[in-house]
Amino acid sequence: MNKLMLSEKIESHHLARRAVVYVRQSSERQVRQNRESQLLQYGLRERAMELGWKSVEVIDVDLGCSASLGAAEREGFDRLVGSVARGEVGIVLNREVSRLIRTDKDWCHLVEVCTVFGTLIGDAERVYDLRLVDDQLVLGIKATMSVAEMQVLRMRLIQGMRAKAGRGELVRMLPPGYVRDATGMVVKDPDRRVQQAVDLMFRRFRETWSVRQTFTWFHDEGIELPVNKSLGGQMRVVWRVPTHSLIADMLHNPFYGGAYVFGRRPMQTILTGGRLVRRQRGYVLPPKQCSVFLSDHHEGYILWGTYEENVRMIRRNAHWGRGDESVASIRAGQRLLAGVLRCGRCGRRLHVKYWGKSGTSARYFCKGASDLGGRKSCLGFGGGTVDERFGRELLSVLSPLGVDASLAAIEQMGAADDGHREALRLQRAQLEYEAQRAFEQYDESDPRNRLVAAELERRWNAKLDQVEKVKAALAAIDSAAPPLTEEQRDAIIDLGKQFGWVWSSEKCPIELKKKIIRTAVEEITVNLDEETQVLRFVVHWKGGVHTQFEMKKPVGATGMRTSLDDLDIIRRMAARYGDDEIAYVLNKLGRRTGKGKTWNQDRVGTARRNHAIPGQKRAAPDPEILSQGEAARYARVSPWTIKKLVAVGILKKEQIVPWAPWEIRRADLDSEPVKGIIERLRHTGKLVCDGVISERQIRLIE
């Protein structure tokens, strides 16, 4: 295409505006590696000047930004369209149409504004005037082909990626502890220190049952774990004291359980702020629900069943987000069954509520549907008696196994220190190797070049210091944990024979008791027989065995409970009135709680929940039922008038109990003869009831 043919489309008013060169690449990787494409796009600036433009603007803020459907907003493209719409641009230059657009929506938007404001579009070959049908057709075909081409290429890439993932071969980056061998197979890292460190992390979690406590142990002991880090453009394993997120990620990663998973966090396209946005899901899918799940794909550091149990344990420990709805992690609370009791009516886990001066009096209760807007709770009962009864059930099962548990404890006491000791030994071996390498580099340096020799000597000394620190830590472990004597071994075995005494001892920590329960029990289902007030428990033991036991529902440590008359008042008023109004009525009637205290809103609410009485904290207003004051305001008369009409029997009212609010129907106020009496009162100022004129008030209208 020569300049003469181009000059037919480029007019003086085009040259009077500025030319815009739009530069874009789809990813940061292309920006770093495909430099030639950038140079070709920037070269369009000279082409614009050859075509006659003196003012040329280069918009390159979209380098590294995708233009596909659902991608983030392109600041540069929006700025380009805005400049065209203001009539400031004579020509838009780009290397090819695909650099400008990836979707039909963007193309139609650009074509529309360029056509209206007479802006030309140029590529590496020719200039197009979108007001000409032929140019619009040619450019439209190019744009359509570009969009279709990208969709076909993307579809092919996705199909190839999914096919490779289906064979378990698509692994972008192996987690720490795994490498590929010479044949490309995934195997454990041959470095013994790496294997031992990963095994130690999983063992510590099984001992503590907590991600936080596992992280704290590694941090306090200064034990390092392997992590992947990019060094010189390659991923390498470096050693660092782990963060909380690293340990949580390793425990959640199914790769360590020997499984290959693809699609744990799939992409989704959503409409946000009037535009489509592609993003990953906010939470990962369970491994078996992913698009690809291959068990026994490679050798795992733990069994798959252990991985699933670890994930359940972490989820049960969660106090926020997608964790269980009850407080289930092992804490210092006095109740043993927190987190393992489940309601037999609605299936929810039971919660624990502590009260009293010392905060040790506890009660198990089920919220029922209260969290979803309902007003009914399922059941609730005191915790102390139930814990004691379940303790006897647990002892009957575990006492015969006490000796075996003692022997296992003796082995575990040695294994715990052995894991720590082995980690430090391997760390010492690696540091000694690195110190020897540093010495060799220093020994080979020219001693006359002090600038180099001094730095190499400093590095050598730093490695020697690290070796000494690890040796000191090993010595501390050996001195702090001497081997068990025969007397100590015999004492531990005797404790196993007297498991019941150990369980009941005040020196036995509550956290240890809870760990024993969590180890032996999957969950306990409880239901209440309302007629007999008997609690029925079904214990689901680990391994699939189920047992049952029953007991009377506890009534409290002192035997004090809310009187039946008070419960009857609460039950009758709760359907319409709030806990605050019920407490007011009970106090006016001189009633007291089971502990002899005055009533308040919280105590009424507790009584309702304990006896499964539906209700609410505040009254639910009913526009058709009015109190005495509301009826007076509605009829625009004084409360005394309403009281007089009720007294003579003209106006009906209901009252659940003395001191409870009056209940007057709005329809009765609007009916005869009440309506006529009120109208006469407004005109004459006198209240006439059945021919009787009341002279007690001069003016009864408000």
N, C-alpha and C positions, 0 to 999 in steps of 0.2 A: 504494500500500500504506500503510494508516494505522497509527498506533501500537498500536491495539487488536489488530490482527492480528499485529503484530510481537511484542507482549507474550506471546502464546501460546507463542512459541518461546524468548524470552529469559527465563530463570529466574534466581532469586537466586544459585544457585551459579555461573552464567555471569558475573554481575556481580561476584561475589567475586574472580574472577580478572581479569587485565588484558586489555585489547584490544590487538591488534597490527595496525598499518597497514603493509602491505608495498608499497614503492615500487620500481619498476624500469623502466629503459629499455634498449633493446638495444645501443646503440652510443654512443661518445663524441660523435659528431656530433649525435645526437638530444639528448643531455644539454646540448650547447651551444646548439643552435638551436631545439629544440622545448620551449620553456619552459612553454607552456600545459599540456602533458600532465603536467609535474611539479606545477604548481599544483593541477590537478584531483586528482591522487593524494594530495598533502599535505592537501587539503581534507577527506579522509575522517577526519581526526582530529576535526574538529568534529562529523561525523556520528556517530562513536563516542560522543562526550560527550552528544549529543542522545538516543542510545539508552539512556543511563543509566550508562555506564562513567566512572569517575573516573580510573582509571589507564590511560593510553594510551601505548603504545610505538610509535615509528616506526622501521622498519628500512629504511634507504635505502643500505646499503653496496653493493647490486648495481646501482647506477646505472652504465650503460655496459657491463653484462655481458649477453651473449646467453644465452638459455635453450634454444637449439636443440641437436639431437643432436650430440655430440662437442665442445660448447663447454666452456670452462674451468669449474671448480667455482664454484658460487655460494655465497659465504660467508653472505650474508644468508638465503638460502632454507634452508641447512642449519641455521642458528641458529633460524629459525622452526620447522622441523620438530622440532628438539630441545626447544624450549620447550613445544610442544604435547605431545610425548611425556612430559614431566615433569609434565603436568597444570597448567601455569601460565597457559594462555591460554584465555579464554572465547570469543573471537571473533577471526577473521582477516578483515580488511577489505582489499579491493583494488578498483581501479577496474573491472577486468574479468578474466575467467578467464585470458586470454592473458598478463596481467602476471605471473600466478603460474606458469604452466606453458607449455611448448612441446612436451613429449613425453608419451606415455602413461605412461611409467615414473614420471616425477615426479608425475603426477596420481594414479596408483594409490597411490603412497607417501603422499601427503598425505591422500587420502581415508581410507586405512586408519587412520592415527593419529588423525585427527579423529573418526572413528566410534568408535574404542575409548575415547577420553577425552572424548567428548561436546562437542567444540569446534565452534562455529558458524562458518560462512563467509558473509561479506556482501560485496555489490558495491554499485554505485551505485543499484540499484533495490530489492533485497530481501535478506532474510536467509534462509539455508538451514540446515536441521538435517539432517545426513547420516544420522541414525538413522531419518528418515522416508523411506519408499520413493519418494514423489513428488518430494521435494526432491533426493534422490540421483539420480533419473532425469533431472530437469530440468537439474541442474548437470552431470551426465555428458554429456548431449547438447550443452550449451554447450562443455564441454571438448573433446569429439570434434570439433565443428565448428571450434573454434579451432585444433586441431592440423592438421586437414585443410586449413583455409583457409591457414595458413602454408605448408604443403607445396605447395599449388597456386600460391600467389603466388611462392614461391621457385623453383618449376619454371618458371614463366612468365618470371621475371627471368633465370634462367640461359639459357633458350632464346633470349631476345632478345639477351642478351650474346654468346652463341656465334654467332648469326646475324650480328650486327654485326661480330664478330671475323672471321668467315669472309669478309666483304667488305673486311677490312683497315681498318675505320673506328674500331675500339675502341682508343683510345690514351689511357690515363689521364694520362700526363705524357710529353711529348716529351723525349728526351735533349738535353743541351747541344749546340748546333749546328744545331738544327732548330726551325722555327716553322710555323704554319699561315698560308696566304695568305688573301686576301679571299674566295676560293671554298671555303675549308676544306681545301685540298690541303696535304700535307706537303711543305715545301720547305726548302732550306738557309737558315740565318739570313742575312738580307741584310747584316748587320754584317761587314765585311771582316776585322775583328780576330778575331771568333769563328771564321770559316772558316779563317783562317790558323793560329790556335792549334790547332784540331783536326787540321788537316793536318800541322802540325809534330809533334804527339804521335805520329801514326802513322809519320811519317818517322823520328823518333828511335828508335822501337822496331825498325824494320827495320834500322837501323844498329847498334844494340846487341844485338838479339836477346834482350833481358832486360827484364822488367817492373821489376825492382829498379834496374837501371842507367838505365833511362829516367826513373824517379822521381828518382834521385839527380841526374841532369843538370838536370832542371827545378828541383829544390830548390837545387842549387849555383848555378845561373845566375839564380835568382830570377824565372824566367819563369812567368807566371800562366796558368791555364786557366779557361774559363767553367764555372760550376756553377749548378745550380738551387737557389734558396732562397726560402722563403716570407717575403714582406715585405708587411705590411698585409693579410694574407689572400689575396694573389696570388703566384703563382710568378714570380720574376724571375731574370734572369741576373746573377750577381755574379762578380767576378774574384778568384781566390785561387791561391796556390802549391799545386799539386795534392798530394794524399796518395797513398800507394801504392795504397790501395783504389780511389780514383777512376780512376787509370790502368788498373788491372786490370779494373774494370767496363767502361770504355770499350772496351778491347781485346776483351772477351768479348761485347759487345753486338752482336748481328747487325744491329741497326738501321743501324749505320754502314756495313754492307756492302750496303745497299739492300734488305734483306729485312724483311718483317713477320712476327713470330712471336707466337703466343698459346699459353699453357699450358706455359711452360718449367719452372715449378715447381708442378705440380698439387697440390691438396689431397688428403689421404688420411686415413681414419678408422681408428685402431688401438686395440687394447685394452691399456691401461696401468694397472696397479694395480687391476684389477677394474672399470674404467670406460672408456667410449669417449672418445677424444680426437681432435679434428680438427686437423691441422697440415700444413704444407707439407713436401714432400720435402726431405731434407737436401742434395740437389745438383740442379742444373738439368739438364734433358734437352738433348741435342743439338738444334739448331734443326730439322733435318729430321725428327725424331721427335716433335715437338710436335703438338698437335691442329690447329693452323693454321700453315702455312708458305707465305708468298707471296714468291717471288723477284721482283726488279725492281719492288718496290712503290713505290719512290721513288728519287731520286738519292742514291747513296751517296758517302761520302767515300773509300772504297776499293772495289775490285772484290770480288766474292764469293769468288773463288778466293784472293785475298790474305787475306781474313778467315779462311778455313778454314786456310790455311797458318800464320797468326799463332796461331790456337788450338792447332794441332798443336805449334807451337814452344813455347808456354807449357806445354802438358801434358808435353812431353818434358823441359822444364827442371825440372819439379817434383821435389822430393826427399822428398815426403811425400804422404799422402792418396791421391788417385786418379792420381798421376803414374805415369810408366813405372817398371818395377821395377828399372831400372839408373840409375846416375848419368849423366845425359845432357846436362846444361847445360854450357856452355863454361866451363871453369875452368883454373887454371894447372898442372894435372897434366901430366906429360911424355908421356903416351900420346895419340897423334893420333886413334885410332879409338874412343875412349871414347864410347859412346852410339850408334854407328852399326853396330857388329857385332852380328849376330843368329845364334843357333845354328841350324844346318841340321837338327838332330835334333828338338828340342822347340819351336823357334820363339821361345824367350826371348832377351832381349837379354843380351849378355855383360857381365860386371862386370870391374872392374879392381882389382887388389890390389897395393899397393906395399910393398916391404920393403927391407932393406939399411941400412947405416949412414947413407947420405945420403937414403934414402927414395925413390930414383929407379928402382930395379929394379922392374919391373912385370910382371904376368902377366894375360892375359885368361883368364877362365874362366866357365863356365856352371854355375849352381847346380843346374840340373836340377830334380828334384822335392824337393830338400832342404827348401825352405821350406814344403812341404805335408806334411811328416812323412816323406818318403822318404829313402833313404840313398844314392841313386845320382846322381852328377853326370855331365854329358854329356861335356864336353871342356874342355881347358885347354892353353895354350901361352904361351911367352914373348912379350913385347910388342915389344922393340926390333927384332928381325929382321923381324917382320911389318910394323911401321911403315915400316921402310926399304924393304921390297919394295913396299908399296903406294905409297910416295912416288914410286918410279920409274914405276909404272903411272899415277899422277896426272899426272906431268910429261909423259908421252907424249901425254896428252889435252889438257892446258892450255897447254903451251908454244907451240903455234901461235897461241894467242889472246892472247899476252902483250902485244902492241902495242895491241890493242883494249882490254885491261884498263887499260893505262897512260892512254889517252885518257879512258876512263870515270873513272879516279881523279882526273885533272886537273879534270874537270867536277864531280865530287862534292866535291872540296876547296873549290871556290867555292860550291857549293850548300849545304853544311853551314853555313857562316858566313852565307850569304844568308838562310837560314831564321831563324837567331837574330837577325840584323840587322832583318829585316822585322817580327818579333814586337815588338822594342823600338820600331821606328818607329811601328807602329800603337798601341802602348801610349802612346808620347809624344803622338801626335795626340789620343788620347782624354783624357789628363791635361791637355793644353793647353786642350781644350774645357771640361773641368770647372773648370780654374783660371779661365777667362774667365767662366764662369757664377758662380763664387764671387765674382769681382771685381764683376760686375754687381749681385749681391745686396748686397755691401758698399757699392757706390757709391750705391745707391738708399736705403740706410738713413739715418735721421736721425742726424747726428753728435752731436747733443746727448744722445741716448739711448746712453750709453757701454756699458751692459750688453749691448745687442744689437749695437752696432757693434764692440765688442771681440771678441765671439764670431765674428762674420762675418769680421773681419780675421784671426783665428787660422785659420779654415778656409781662407781664401785663401792665407795663407802656407804652410799644410801642403801644399796642392796645388802651389804653386810649388816647394817642396822636392822633392816627388816628381818633378816635371818635370826638375829639375836632376840628380837621381840617374839617371834614364833617359838623359839626354843624356851623362852621364859614362860610363855603360855602353856607349853607342854609340861614343863616342870611344875607349874601351879596345879594342873589337873592331876598329875601323879601324886602330889603331896596332899591335895584336898580330898581325894577319893581312894584311900587305901583299900585293898581287897577285904572282903568280908571274912571275919573270923568264924570258927566253928560255933562259938557261942551265939554270934549274931545270926547265923544261918538257922540254928535251932530255935531262936526266939521268933524268927519270921515264920517258921513252920508251925510253931505253937499258936501264933496269931491266926493262922489259917484254920486250925482246929477249933478256935474260939471265935469264929466269924461273927456270931450273934453279939458277943460282948464287944467286939471291936466296932460293930455298926452302931451300937447304942452308946458308945463312949462319947463324952463331951469333947474329947480331943480329936475325934474323927471329923475333918473339915466337911462342911456342907457341899463344897465343890466336888470333893472326891465321891461323896454319895451320889450326887447327880450324874457323874461320869459312869458310875457303876450301873445306874438305872438306864442311862442312854445306851450303854453297851449291851445290856440284856433285854431291853424292852423297845419294841418298835413304836407302839402307842397304846393308850388305854382309852377305851370308849366307856362313857358313863351315861346312864339314864336314870330318871326319877319317876317312881310310881307315886302319883299325886294322892291316891287314896291311902296307901299304907305308909307314905313318906319313907320309902326304902330306896336306897341308891344301889343300882346294879352295875357292876364293873366287869368289863371284858378286857383281859390283858392279852395283847398280841405280842408274844415274845419273838425275839430274833430267831429266825430259822423256821417260822411258820406254825409254831405251837400256840394254842389259845387256851386260856383258863378263865374262870369266872369266880367272883365272890360278891357277897351282898353285905350291906350294913345299913342301920338306921341313919337317916339324915341328921347330921349334927345340929343341935339347937343352940350352940354357944357354950363357952367355957363356964359361964355362971348360971346357965339355965334360964336366963332372962330373955324374953321374946315379946314382940308386940302383941297386945291383947287382941282378941278376936273382935271386940266391939270397935276398936280403932281401925282394924283392917277392914271391917264392914263399911265404916265411914269412908275410908280411902278408896275402896272398891267402887262405892256408889258415886263418889264425886269425881273420880279420875277420868270418867268418860267425857266430862265437859270442862272441868276446871284444872288449872295447873297446880303443881306441887306447892307453890307459894300460897295460893288461896286455901288449899287443904290444910296446910300448916297453921294458918290464921284461925280457921274454924276449930281445929283440934285444941289449940291453945285457949280459945275463948270458952270451950267446953270443959277446960281444966284437965285435959288428957295429958299423959306423959309417955315417953318412949319406954321400951323394955328396961332401959338402964336408969329410968327416972329423970330423964332430961326433957326440956321443952322441945317442941317440934320446930323444925325449920325446913326450908326447901330441900336441902340435901338429905335430911333424915327421912323425909317422906319419899323421896326418890329411891333411897336405899331399901326402904320397906317394900315399895312396889316391885323392885327388881328381885328381892329375895323371895317374894311370894308370887312372882309372875303375873303381876297386875299391870295391864297396859295403861299408859297415860303419857303425860308430857310435863315439862318444866313450867311452861306458861300456858295459860288458858287458850283454847282454840275458839276464836270469836264466831258466833252464830248470828247473822243479821236478823233472823226471825225470832230470837229469844233475847229479851232485854231485862236488865236488872232494874231496881227501883229508880236509881238515878238516870239510867239510860232511857227508861220509859218517860220520866218527867221531861228530859231534854227533847225527846221525840215529839211529845204532845204539847211542848211549850207551856208547861204548868209547873207548879212547885212540887217537890217530893211529898209534901204533906197532902196534897190533893190526891196523888196516886195512893198514898196510904189510906186516905179516907174512903176512896172508891173500893179498895180491897176490903176494908173493914166492914162496909155495909153490904158486901157480897155482890156488888155490880161488876167489878173487875176481878177476873180469876188470876191467881198466882200460885206457883208451886215453889216448894223449898225442901231440899233433900233432907237436911237436918237443921236444927236451930243454929243461928249465926251464919248459915250458908246464904249466898246471894239469892235474892228473889228471882224467879223465872217467870216473866210476863211475855206473852206472845204478842207480837206486833199486830197480828190479825185481830186480836181482842180489842186493842186500842182503836182500831179503825172500824169496829162494829158498833151497832146500836145495842143498848142505849148509851154506851160510854162516849161515843162520838158526839151525840146530841148534847149530853151533859157538859162536855168540854166546850162545845161551841157556845152554849148558853152562858157558861162561865166567862168566856172571852168578851161577850157583849154586855153582860150585866155586872160582872165582877163578883157574883155570888154563886156558891156551889149549891145546886138543888139536886138532891138525891131522892127519888120517889116522892116528890112533893114536899120534901123537907128542905128548908133554907138554912144553911149554916151561916151564923153570924160571927163565928170565931175569928174570921179573917176579913179584913176590909178589901184587900186586893189579892187575889190568888193567882193572877196571871203574871208570869215572869216578864 
